Amino acid sequence: MMLKPRPTEIINRDCPFCDMVHDVEHHIELSTLPIKGDEVECVVEYFRCPINKIDGEDSWTPAGMLDENLLRLRDSYRVKHNLLTSDEIVSIRKKYGLSQKELSDLFGWAALLSPDMKLPISKMRHTIVFYVWLWETLRLHWRS
């Protein structure tokens, strides 16, 4: 399910700035961020403390939420540059009945892929190889 920007919500949770549980702001908004020398729009999620600031900072992103923000940023970059997104790679892999290990071995990605298919953008050239392989596979099946 894709995350969409929405109005700020107030939720009660532990605040690392105050070191106590209280109402904090939960933000989900569209933001423009730098990635690989480019500016990309993507949805980001974070929390903000309305009470305290530490060194001028009043917002934080828990680890799991940060991972999701980074994945959305990478996928936004991929969409902008007509590359396969993480979900598209998983979908194609499943369509052809390949395990993650089989796919990563096929393209030499074994040391690069995490269990949830977060392909590093620095290895985008593999996406092009993947497109070529997919095209050739589809052409062969189409002819027969």
Sequence and secondary structure as in RCSB ss.txt:
>XXXX:A:sequence
MMLKPRPTEIINRDCPFCDMVHDVEHHIELSTLPIKGDEVECVVEYFRCPINKIDGEDSWTPAGMLDENLLRLRD
SYRVKHNLLTSDEIVSIRKKYGLSQKELSDLFGWAALLSPDMKLPISKMRHTIVFYVWLWETLRLHWRS
>XXXX:A:secstr
     EEEEEEEEEETTTTEEEEEEEEEEEEEEEETTEEEEEEEEEEE SS  BTTB EE  HHHHHHHHHHHHH
HHHHHTT   HHHHHHHHHHTT  HHHHHHHHT TTT  TT    GGGTHHHHHHHHHHHHHHHHHHH 
